[in-house]
Amino acid sequence: MKKVLYIVSVLVIAAIVILGFTLKNNPERKSTSNELTVKPTDSKPNPTVDHIAVWTKVEKKEGEVVSNMTLNEKIGQLVLAGIDGTSINKESQQLIEHYLIGGVIFYAKNVNTPDQTVQFVNNLKVANQNNPLPLFTSIDQEGGRVARLPKQVAKLPTSATIGKTNNPDYAFNVGRILGKQLTQFGFNMNFAPVLDVNSNPNNPVIGDRSFSVDPKIVSTLGIQIMKGIEEEHVIPVVKHFPGHGDTSVDSHLELPKVNKTLQQLEQLELIPFKKAIEADADVVMVAHILLPQLDKTYPASMSATIITDLLREQLGFNGLIMTDDMTMKAITNHYGIAQAAVQSVKAGSDVILVAHDPVKVIAVIEALKAAVGSNEISEQRIDESVMRIIELKEKYKLDDEATPKVNIQKINKEIKEVTKKSSHN
């Protein structure tokens, strides 16, 4: 026995000596067990960093957060909900505190004055204080006719007007002002820019919300708007994948159909989305459009062929996938909203947008819970989406801190300066 202990002691001493020699001759690795903490030196100002190790650390951190969440907390994160009124009420408080929703969307009906809007957003954040993740606080603020902030905020031009300038710097500055507007009111997510190509003059829903009939102009200017919004630490949501520009039906009223092949889509509609993904878009909103050449059964927002096969795998998008509002008649005229949400998650959506009616929000959450309970959806599938949600909320450093009173005069002055520059281009 003594002999064995002696041998072990010798081996341990030898290992310590070897380790000390290695550290002495590799000073930049002295205090680290992996590549994450490699420090620059005079001889190596830009040391090699193992990006796989970086991702492993991030993934591990997010995985720990997910593993500490209940199923109810996880499913709540998958739902972004519309709320009623102009101040927090029993229904919106219940959605946050009991159903644990991941975020809210504001419409014009929720917005009255600047002070009221900031106070409303702040009170929703207070209601979320005991939940594991901060809220997405979102709004449609595209500029032009789609602008939901209080009427006291100066207007920005339509996307079509920006398209006519074909000026990327101007587009970036408009995006930056859009982002700054939102941060002033406590919002951290903007459903913009629109990347639809306005190829159908009879389109009742896109029109001047599109930058151009030319997909190259849409790509260039749309990406600059996206980057400008990001500059102000607001999450841009590019929409409406795979392209709503060639429809003659408003999806708020009925399900549009686009009878194009994948090859035809690749030559027009998909170009701006492909470019935006290459430019590191964080969120893509999927439209309620039936594309029978790709999927005869389900609209894009419920289609595994379009969400997983096309957007995830073919176009290589690794960010957050969100549906358009599931209360639109394109869905509700043909499906029960609860089962449509279940199908959408099965198809690959990460976030279900239920923009109207708290009863519908609750129905979607309960349906998702039931689907996991019956193994129609695995909890692992839910975890995948929650991981993406956590990653995005951490990337933009979201929090539920109160937003101070907004300075309307200051933001309006900046808006006028940006639009004035455009008029001289």
C-alpha positions as CSV (number, residue, x, y, z in Angstrom):
1,M,0.0,0.0,0.0
2,K,2.8,2.4,0.9
3,K,4.4,1.7,-2.5
4,V,1.2,2.6,-4.3
5,L,0.9,5.8,-2.4
6,Y,4.5,6.7,-3.2
7,I,3.9,6.2,-6.9
8,V,0.8,8.3,-6.9
9,S,2.7,11.1,-5.0
10,V,5.5,11.1,-7.6
11,L,3.0,11.3,-10.5
12,V,1.1,14.2,-8.9
13,I,4.4,16.1,-8.3
14,A,5.5,15.4,-11.9
15,A,2.1,16.7,-13.2
16,I,2.5,19.9,-11.2
17,V,6.0,20.5,-12.5
18,I,4.8,20.0,-16.1
19,L,1.8,22.3,-15.7
20,G,4.0,25.0,-14.2
21,F,6.5,24.8,-17.1
22,T,3.6,25.0,-19.6
23,L,2.1,28.1,-18.0
24,K,5.5,29.8,-17.8
25,N,6.0,29.4,-21.5
26,N,2.5,30.4,-22.4
27,P,1.8,33.5,-20.3
28,E,-1.4,34.5,-22.2
29,R,-3.0,31.2,-21.1
30,K,-1.8,31.5,-17.5
31,S,-5.2,32.2,-15.9
32,T,-7.6,30.4,-18.2
33,S,-9.0,26.9,-18.8
34,N,-10.3,27.8,-22.3
35,E,-9.9,30.2,-25.1
36,L,-12.5,32.7,-23.8
37,T,-10.1,34.6,-21.6
38,V,-7.1,34.7,-23.9
39,K,-5.6,38.2,-23.5
40,P,-3.8,40.3,-26.2
41,T,-0.1,40.6,-25.8
42,D,2.6,42.7,-27.5
43,S,3.6,39.7,-29.6
44,K,-0.1,38.7,-30.3
45,P,-2.3,41.8,-30.3
46,N,-5.2,39.8,-31.9
47,P,-5.0,36.3,-30.4
48,T,-7.2,33.5,-31.8
49,V,-10.5,33.2,-30.1
50,D,-12.4,29.9,-30.2
51,H,-15.9,31.0,-31.3
52,I,-17.2,27.6,-30.6
53,A,-16.1,28.0,-27.0
54,V,-17.8,31.4,-26.9
55,W,-21.0,30.0,-28.2
56,T,-20.8,27.1,-25.7
57,K,-20.5,29.5,-22.8
58,V,-23.5,31.5,-24.1
59,E,-25.5,28.4,-24.8
60,K,-24.7,27.0,-21.4
61,K,-25.8,30.2,-19.6
62,E,-29.1,30.3,-21.6
63,G,-29.6,26.6,-21.0
64,E,-29.3,27.1,-17.2
65,V,-31.9,29.9,-17.4
66,V,-34.3,27.6,-19.3
67,S,-33.7,24.6,-17.0
68,N,-34.7,26.8,-14.0
69,M,-38.0,27.9,-15.7
70,T,-41.3,26.1,-15.3
71,L,-43.3,24.9,-18.3
72,N,-45.8,27.7,-17.7
73,E,-43.0,30.3,-17.8
74,K,-41.5,28.9,-20.9
75,I,-44.8,28.7,-22.8
76,G,-45.7,32.3,-21.7
77,Q,-42.5,33.5,-23.4
78,L,-43.7,32.2,-26.7
79,V,-46.7,34.6,-26.7
80,L,-46.6,38.3,-27.5
81,A,-50.0,39.8,-26.6
82,G,-52.2,42.8,-27.4
83,I,-53.7,44.6,-24.4
84,D,-56.8,46.8,-24.0
85,G,-57.2,50.3,-22.7
86,T,-54.8,53.2,-22.1
87,S,-53.6,52.0,-18.6
88,I,-52.9,48.8,-17.0
89,N,-56.0,46.9,-16.0
90,K,-57.0,43.5,-14.5
91,E,-56.8,41.6,-17.8
92,S,-53.3,42.9,-18.8
93,Q,-52.0,42.4,-15.3
94,Q,-53.3,38.8,-15.3
95,L,-51.7,38.1,-18.7
96,I,-48.3,39.2,-17.2
97,E,-48.5,37.9,-13.7
98,H,-50.5,34.7,-14.1
99,Y,-50.0,33.7,-17.8
100,L,-46.4,35.0,-17.9
101,I,-46.5,36.4,-21.4
102,G,-43.1,37.2,-23.0
103,G,-44.2,40.6,-24.4
104,V,-46.9,43.1,-25.3
105,I,-47.8,45.0,-28.5
106,F,-49.3,48.5,-28.4
107,Y,-51.7,49.9,-31.0
108,A,-53.2,53.4,-31.5
109,K,-56.0,52.4,-29.1
110,N,-53.4,52.1,-26.3
111,V,-51.8,55.4,-26.9
112,N,-53.2,58.8,-25.9
113,T,-50.6,61.3,-24.7
114,P,-46.8,60.9,-24.4
115,D,-46.9,60.9,-20.5
116,Q,-49.8,58.4,-20.5
117,T,-47.9,56.1,-22.9
118,V,-44.7,56.1,-20.9
119,Q,-46.6,55.5,-17.7
120,F,-48.6,52.6,-19.2
121,V,-45.4,50.9,-20.4
122,N,-43.7,51.5,-17.0
123,N,-46.7,49.9,-15.2
124,L,-46.6,46.8,-17.4
125,K,-42.9,46.5,-16.6
126,V,-43.6,46.7,-12.8
127,A,-46.2,43.9,-13.2
128,N,-43.5,41.8,-14.8
129,Q,-40.9,42.3,-12.0
130,N,-41.3,38.8,-10.6
131,N,-41.0,37.0,-13.9
132,P,-37.8,35.4,-15.1
133,L,-37.3,37.6,-18.2
134,P,-38.0,41.2,-19.1
135,L,-40.8,42.0,-21.5
136,F,-40.7,42.6,-25.2
137,T,-42.5,46.0,-25.4
138,S,-43.4,46.4,-29.1
139,I,-45.2,48.6,-31.5
140,D,-45.7,49.2,-35.2
141,Q,-43.8,52.4,-36.0
142,E,-42.8,52.2,-39.7
143,G,-43.3,55.8,-40.5
144,G,-45.9,57.2,-42.9
145,R,-49.4,55.9,-42.3
146,V,-48.3,53.2,-40.0
147,A,-47.3,55.2,-36.9
148,R,-48.8,54.3,-33.5
149,L,-47.0,56.7,-31.2
150,P,-49.0,59.7,-29.8
151,K,-50.1,62.4,-32.3
152,Q,-47.8,64.9,-30.6
153,V,-44.8,63.1,-32.2
154,A,-43.8,64.5,-35.6
155,K,-44.4,62.3,-38.6
156,L,-41.7,60.5,-40.6
157,P,-42.0,59.9,-44.3
158,T,-43.4,56.7,-45.9
159,S,-41.1,54.0,-47.1
160,A,-42.1,54.8,-50.7
161,T,-40.9,58.4,-50.1
162,I,-37.6,57.1,-48.7
163,G,-37.4,54.8,-51.7
164,K,-37.6,57.6,-54.1
165,T,-34.5,59.2,-52.6
166,N,-32.6,55.9,-52.9
167,N,-30.2,57.3,-50.3
168,P,-28.9,54.7,-47.8
169,D,-27.5,57.3,-45.4
170,Y,-31.0,59.0,-45.2
171,A,-32.6,55.6,-44.6
172,F,-30.2,54.8,-41.8
173,N,-30.9,58.2,-40.2
174,V,-34.7,57.5,-40.4
175,G,-34.1,54.1,-38.8
176,R,-32.1,55.7,-36.1
177,I,-34.8,58.2,-35.4
178,L,-37.5,55.5,-35.3
179,G,-35.4,53.6,-32.8
180,K,-34.9,56.8,-30.7
181,Q,-38.6,57.5,-30.7
182,L,-39.3,54.1,-29.3
183,T,-36.7,54.2,-26.6
184,Q,-38.1,57.6,-25.4
185,F,-41.4,55.8,-24.8
186,G,-40.0,52.6,-23.2
187,F,-40.5,50.4,-26.3
188,N,-37.7,47.9,-27.2
189,M,-39.1,46.2,-30.3
190,N,-40.3,47.7,-33.6
191,F,-42.3,45.9,-36.2
192,A,-40.3,47.5,-39.0
193,P,-38.8,47.6,-41.7
194,V,-41.2,46.3,-44.3
195,L,-39.2,44.3,-46.8
196,D,-42.1,43.5,-49.2
197,V,-41.5,44.4,-52.8
198,N,-44.4,46.5,-54.1
199,S,-44.8,44.5,-57.3
200,N,-48.7,44.4,-57.5
201,P,-50.3,47.9,-58.0
202,N,-53.6,46.4,-56.8
203,N,-52.1,45.5,-53.4
204,P,-54.5,46.9,-50.7
205,V,-52.3,46.4,-47.7
206,I,-48.6,47.2,-48.7
207,G,-48.5,50.1,-51.2
208,D,-46.4,53.0,-49.9
209,R,-45.3,50.9,-46.9
210,S,-42.8,49.3,-49.4
211,F,-39.7,51.1,-50.5
212,S,-39.9,50.2,-54.1
213,V,-40.9,47.8,-56.9
214,D,-37.2,47.1,-57.2
215,P,-36.0,44.3,-54.8
216,K,-32.4,45.8,-54.8
217,I,-33.7,49.2,-53.5
218,V,-35.9,47.4,-51.0
219,S,-32.9,45.4,-49.8
220,T,-30.5,48.3,-49.5
221,L,-32.8,50.8,-47.9
222,G,-34.6,48.3,-45.7
223,I,-31.3,47.0,-44.3
224,Q,-30.2,50.6,-43.5
225,I,-33.5,51.2,-41.7
226,M,-32.9,48.0,-39.8
227,K,-29.4,49.0,-38.8
228,G,-30.5,52.5,-37.8
229,I,-33.2,51.0,-35.4
230,E,-30.5,48.6,-34.0
231,E,-28.2,51.6,-33.4
232,E,-30.6,52.8,-30.7
233,H,-30.8,49.3,-29.1
234,V,-34.3,48.6,-30.3
235,I,-35.0,45.2,-31.9
236,P,-36.1,45.5,-35.6
237,V,-38.6,43.0,-36.9
238,V,-38.3,42.5,-40.7
239,K,-41.6,41.6,-42.4
240,H,-43.7,40.1,-44.0
241,F,-41.9,36.9,-45.0
242,P,-41.9,35.5,-47.7
243,G,-43.3,38.6,-49.2
244,H,-46.7,40.3,-49.2
245,G,-46.1,42.6,-52.1
246,D,-47.8,40.6,-54.8
247,T,-51.2,40.0,-53.1
248,S,-54.5,41.6,-54.0
249,V,-56.2,40.6,-50.7
250,D,-55.7,42.2,-47.3
251,S,-54.8,39.4,-44.9
252,H,-56.6,41.4,-42.1
253,L,-59.8,40.4,-44.0
254,E,-59.0,37.2,-45.8
255,L,-56.3,34.7,-46.6
256,P,-54.2,35.9,-49.6
257,K,-52.9,33.4,-52.2
258,V,-49.7,33.8,-54.1
259,N,-49.4,31.1,-56.8
260,K,-45.6,31.4,-57.4
261,T,-43.0,28.7,-57.5
262,L,-39.9,28.8,-55.3
263,Q,-37.8,29.9,-58.3
264,Q,-40.1,32.8,-59.0
265,L,-40.0,33.9,-55.3
266,E,-36.2,33.7,-55.4
267,Q,-36.1,36.1,-58.3
268,L,-38.1,38.8,-56.5
269,E,-39.8,38.5,-53.1
270,L,-37.1,36.6,-51.3
271,I,-34.2,38.8,-52.3
272,P,-34.6,41.5,-49.5
273,F,-35.1,38.8,-46.8
274,K,-32.1,36.9,-48.0
275,K,-30.0,40.1,-47.9
276,A,-31.3,41.1,-44.5
277,I,-30.4,37.6,-43.1
278,E,-26.9,38.0,-44.5
279,A,-26.9,41.4,-42.7
280,D,-27.7,39.7,-39.4
281,A,-31.4,40.4,-39.0
282,D,-32.5,39.3,-35.5
283,V,-36.3,38.7,-36.1
284,V,-38.4,37.8,-39.1
285,M,-42.1,38.1,-39.1
286,V,-43.9,35.4,-41.2
287,A,-47.1,36.5,-43.1
288,H,-50.5,34.8,-43.4
289,I,-50.2,34.0,-47.1
290,L,-51.0,30.7,-48.8
291,L,-48.3,29.7,-51.3
292,P,-49.8,26.5,-52.8
293,Q,-46.7,25.8,-55.0
294,L,-44.8,25.4,-51.7
295,D,-47.5,24.2,-49.3
296,K,-51.1,23.5,-50.4
297,T,-52.4,23.0,-46.8
298,Y,-51.1,25.7,-44.6
299,P,-50.4,29.5,-44.9
300,A,-46.7,30.5,-44.5
301,S,-47.3,31.3,-40.8
302,M,-48.3,27.7,-40.1
303,S,-46.1,25.9,-42.7
304,A,-43.1,23.8,-41.8
305,T,-42.1,23.9,-45.5
306,I,-41.8,27.7,-45.4
307,I,-40.7,28.3,-41.8
308,T,-38.3,25.5,-41.3
309,D,-37.3,24.2,-44.7
310,L,-37.1,27.6,-46.5
311,L,-36.4,30.2,-43.8
312,R,-34.3,28.2,-41.4
313,E,-32.5,25.7,-43.6
314,Q,-32.3,27.1,-47.1
315,L,-31.9,30.8,-46.1
316,G,-29.9,29.9,-43.0
317,F,-31.8,32.2,-40.6
318,N,-30.9,31.4,-36.9
319,G,-32.7,34.2,-35.2
320,L,-36.3,34.6,-33.9
321,I,-39.2,33.7,-36.1
322,M,-42.5,35.4,-35.2
323,T,-46.0,35.1,-36.7
324,D,-48.1,38.0,-37.9
325,D,-51.1,38.7,-35.7
326,M,-53.0,35.4,-35.4
327,T,-56.3,37.2,-34.8
328,M,-56.4,38.4,-38.4
329,K,-59.2,37.0,-40.5
330,A,-56.7,35.3,-42.8
331,I,-56.4,32.8,-39.9
332,T,-59.6,33.0,-38.0
333,N,-61.8,32.6,-41.1
334,H,-60.2,29.2,-41.7
335,Y,-58.8,27.9,-38.4
336,G,-59.4,27.9,-34.6
337,I,-56.8,30.4,-33.3
338,A,-55.6,28.0,-30.6
339,Q,-54.9,25.1,-32.9
340,A,-53.4,27.5,-35.5
341,A,-50.9,28.6,-32.8
342,V,-50.1,25.0,-32.0
343,Q,-49.5,24.2,-35.7
344,S,-47.3,27.3,-36.1
345,V,-45.0,26.2,-33.2
346,K,-44.8,22.7,-34.7
347,A,-43.9,24.3,-38.0
348,G,-41.0,26.2,-36.3
349,S,-42.3,29.6,-35.1
350,D,-40.7,30.9,-31.9
351,V,-43.2,33.6,-31.0
352,I,-47.0,33.7,-31.6
353,L,-48.4,37.2,-31.9
354,V,-51.9,37.5,-30.6
355,A,-52.6,41.2,-30.9
356,H,-56.2,41.5,-29.8
357,D,-58.5,40.0,-27.2
358,P,-57.0,38.7,-23.9
359,V,-59.4,35.7,-24.1
360,K,-57.7,34.6,-27.4
361,V,-54.3,35.1,-25.7
362,I,-55.3,32.8,-22.9
363,A,-56.7,30.2,-25.4
364,V,-53.4,30.1,-27.2
365,I,-51.4,29.6,-24.0
366,E,-53.7,26.9,-22.8
367,A,-53.6,25.1,-26.2
368,L,-49.8,25.1,-26.2
369,K,-49.7,23.7,-22.7
370,A,-52.1,21.0,-23.7
371,A,-50.1,20.2,-26.8
372,V,-47.0,19.6,-24.6
373,G,-49.0,17.6,-22.2
374,S,-50.2,15.3,-24.9
375,N,-46.7,15.1,-26.6
376,E,-48.0,16.8,-29.7
377,I,-45.2,19.3,-29.1
378,S,-42.1,18.2,-27.1
379,E,-40.9,20.3,-24.3
380,Q,-37.5,20.3,-26.1
381,R,-39.2,22.0,-29.0
382,I,-40.5,24.7,-26.6
383,D,-37.0,25.0,-25.1
384,E,-35.4,25.7,-28.5
385,S,-37.7,28.8,-28.9
386,V,-37.1,29.9,-25.4
387,M,-33.4,29.8,-25.9
388,R,-33.7,32.1,-28.9
389,I,-35.9,34.5,-26.9
390,I,-33.4,34.6,-24.0
391,E,-30.5,35.1,-26.4
392,L,-32.3,38.1,-28.1
393,K,-33.4,39.7,-24.8
394,E,-29.8,39.4,-23.5
395,K,-28.3,40.7,-26.8
396,Y,-30.3,43.9,-26.5
397,K,-29.8,44.0,-22.7
398,L,-33.6,44.4,-22.1
399,D,-34.7,45.2,-18.6
400,D,-37.9,46.3,-16.8
401,E,-36.4,49.6,-15.6
402,A,-38.7,52.6,-15.6
403,T,-38.5,55.0,-18.6
404,P,-38.2,58.7,-17.7
405,K,-40.6,61.4,-19.0
406,V,-40.3,61.8,-22.8
407,N,-38.9,65.1,-24.2
408,I,-41.3,65.6,-27.2
409,Q,-39.6,68.9,-28.3
410,K,-36.2,67.3,-28.5
411,I,-37.3,64.2,-30.5
412,N,-39.4,66.4,-32.9
413,K,-36.5,68.7,-33.5
414,E,-34.4,65.7,-34.5
415,I,-37.1,64.3,-36.8
416,K,-37.4,67.7,-38.6
417,E,-33.6,67.8,-39.0
418,V,-33.5,64.4,-40.6
419,T,-36.5,65.1,-43.0
420,K,-35.0,68.5,-43.9
421,K,-31.8,66.8,-45.0
422,S,-33.8,64.5,-47.3
423,S,-35.5,67.5,-49.0
424,H,-32.0,68.8,-50.1
425,N,-30.9,65.5,-51.6
